[in-house]
Amino acid sequence: MKETVVVQNVFKRYKMYQSPKERILDILLPGGYGEDFYALRGVSFTAYQGDVIGLVGMNGSGKSTLSNIIGGVIPPTSGTVERAGQTAVIAISSGLNNQLTGRENIELKCLMLGFKRREIREMEEEIIDFADVGSFIDQPVKKYSSGMKSRLGFAISVTVDPDILVIDEALSVGDQVFAQKSKNKMFEFKDRGKTIFFVSHSMGQIKEFCDQALWLQYGEIREYGPVQEVIPAYERFLKQYREMSHEEQRRFREEVLQKQSGPAVVHPLRTRESG
């Protein structure tokens, strides 16, 4: 199998400030200022051509951070990400410019991806038809509902035919008709050997669509492997967490937050074979 995404020892560190003054001190002082927060710590794995990988984990575990790093939206603090081919990211906001119309956003995003205006004109009607936003296509995106934004962003991304697709909760909004149309397109992409990362809190969607699952636990990989192995383990964890008292849940969150603010631990490259 061809490797399409290789993530090796990726860390993402943010600074936590209590006030604007601390942000200024962080810029001015040689050693910096403010508390470190590691959204990702030593994340390593390999994805292959045709993989459909569900990213799961509790809120704050780093799923969106990892998906944005895979998609090239934000850089890692350290570590490397190698991609074989063009990558597209679909999130609910989809990176659209709220001041521009839907049609203008199509042109802007496609130009940024390197398409010529003639190519964009050829794709435009297909994108508009898939997005199904009607006359709103010539209205500013700030007038769109979240579902309409998601549909337009999805339509642009799938029509430009990326090799790697990162979908972050984009199917959690919109109607069932569009959701089914989107899933049909993703299954088509899978059959064509594309790599898809799918972020969702819906275990039903993960089980239906994904063949692999990557479970993030507060910035680190807890498990990575077949859906039928990882998701049951994740669901058992969720059940145990929900059965905790409020005090036990609070202590658990405090422990992991303390871990994420401390020195990071380097892990070797993770693959499905090495576990």
N, C-alpha and C positions, 0 to 999 in steps of 0.2 A: 504493500500500500504506500502511496505517495504521501509524504508529510506535507501538510499545508500550513499549519500554524505550530511553531515551536516556541513556547514560553519558558524561559529559563531564569530561575532565581530572581523573580520580579518582586520588588518592594515599591510601595507607594506611601510616602510619608507626607503628612500635612502638619502645619503648625497650628496650634490652638491658642487663641489670644483672648484675654479677659477684657481688653479695651483697645481702642484705636492706637493709644500710646504704645502698647506693647508691640503692635505691628510695625510702628516706626522704629522702635528700638531693635527689632529683629533685623531691619535693613541696615541700621547704623552700626550696631555692635559687631566686632570681628567674629565673635563666637555665636552670634545670633541670639534670639530671645524667644520665649514662648515654649509651651509644652509640645513635644512630639506626639503625633498620633499616626500609627501605621495602619492604613486601610488595607494594605496587602503586605504579607510577610513571607518571603521565600517561596513564592508560588511558581511551580514548574510543572509543565505537562506538555504532551504532544497530541495534536489532532491530525487526522488523516483525511484524505479525499473521500467524500461521501458521508463523513460523520455528521450526525445531528446531535449536538451536545446540549443538554439542559443544565443551566447554571442554577443551583438551588442553595438555599440558606436563609437564615432568619434575617430580618431587617438589620442593616448595619454590618453585614458580613463581608461586604466588598464586591457583590455581584455586579452592580452598575459600574463600579470603578474598574473592575477587570474587563468588562465588556467594552468600555471606552478605551482602555489601553490596547486591547486586541484590535479594535477598529481604528486605532491611530488618532483618536480624538484628543487624548491626553497622553503625555509621556510617562513612563515609569520613573521613579526616583533613581532606581538602579536595576540592573538586570537587562535582559534582551528579549525582544519579540521578533521572530522571523515569520514572514508571511509569503506564501507563494501565490501571487495574483492580487487582483483588485479587491478591496474590502469596502462594504457598505454597512452603515449602522442605521438601524431604525429604532427610534425611541418615540414616546408619545409626542414630544415637541418636535422631533425630527430635525432639529437644527434649522427650521424655517425662519425666514425674516418676516416678522409680524407686520412690518410697514409695507411690504411688497404684496402684490396679488399672487394668487396661486400660480397663474401662468408665468409671471415674472420669476417666481421661486423655482419653477421647473427649469427655466433658462439659466438662472444663476447657478443652481446646484450642478447642472450638467456641464456648464462652462468650467466650473471648478474641478470637475472630474476629467477635463481634457477633451470634451466633445466639441466639435465645430458646430456653428449655428445651423448649417445645412442638416447635419445629423440630428440636432435637437428638434428641428422642424419635423423631421421624419418620425421621431419618437413621440412628439407632443400629444397627438390625438390618442395614441395608445395609452399614455400615462393618464390623460384626462378621463378616458373611458374606464380605466381600471379604478381610479380614485373615486369616481361617481360622486362628485361634489356639486354637480349641476352648474347653475349660473354663478355659484360662488367662486368658480375658477378665476373670474375677473374681479373679485372683491379682495380687499386686503386680508391677509391671513389672520390679523388680529380679530376679525369678525367670525372666525371659524370656531366651532366647538372642538374639544380635545379629540373627539372621534374623527372629525373631518381632517384635522391636522395629521393625525396618525395615518389615515387612509392616503392622503396626498404624499406624505413622506414614504410610506410603504410602496406606493405606485412608482414613484421616481426610482427608488432603490432597486426594485425588482426588474424594472424595464431596462435599466442600464446594464443589467446582466452581470453582477459581480461574481467573483470566484468564491469569496467568503462573505457570508451574510451574518450580521450580529443584530438580533431582535431583542430589544429590552422592553418587556411589558407592553409591546405595541398592539397585541391582540386582546388586551384587557379592556379596551374601549371599542365602541362601534357595535353594529348589529351582527346577528348571526350569519346573515347572508354574506357580508363582507368577510367575516372571520373564516367562513368555509372557503370562499374564493382565495383568501390569503393562504390557507392551509394547502389548498390544491396546488397553488403556485410553489409553495415550499416543498411539497412532495415531488413536484416536477424538477425542482432544483436538486433535490436529493438524488433522484434517478439519474440526473446528468452528472453526478459526482462532485457536486459543490459541497463545501463545508458550511454548516449552519450552527451558530450559537444562539440558544433560546433561553432568555431570562423570564421566568414566570413563577408566581406564587401558586399557580394552579397545577396541582399534582396530576389532575386529569389530563390537562394539555401536555404535560411533560411525558406521561406514560403513553399517550396516543401518538405523539409526534417524534419523540427522541429515542435514539437507540443507546446513547451514552449519557451519563450524568456526572457532573462535577459538583460536589458538595463543599461549599465554602463555610468555614466556621470561624467567624470573626477574623477574617484576613488570611487564613491559612486553609490549605486543602485538607479536608477531613477524609474524603473518599473520592475516587475517580474510577469509573468503570461502567459496566452494563447497567442500564436503567433498572432491570429486574433485580439487581443486587444492591445498588446504591439507594434507590428510592425507598424500599422497605426499611432500610437502616435509618434513613433520614426521618421517615414517618414515626418510627419507634422513638427516636430522640424527641420529636415534637410532642408526642404523647406524654413522655416522661416530664418534659418541661411544663406542659400545661397542668400536670398533676402536682407540680410544686406549689407550695404556699407563696403568697406575695413576697414574704420575707426571703424565702429561698431563691425566688426568681431575681430579687434585687441583689442578693449576694452573688449570684451567678453572673449577672450583668456587670457588677463592680469588678469581679475577678478578671473577666475577659477584657474590660476596658483598661484595667491596670496592665494586663499583658500587652495590649496594643500600644500602650504608651512607653513600654520598656524597651530594652535592647532587643533587636531582632535576631532570630536564629536562622542560620543558613541551612536549607534543605537541598538534597541532591535532585537532579532532574527526575520528574515524575512522568511515567508513562502508564498506560493501562496494563502493560505486561509486568512492570516493576511494582505497580500498586502504590 
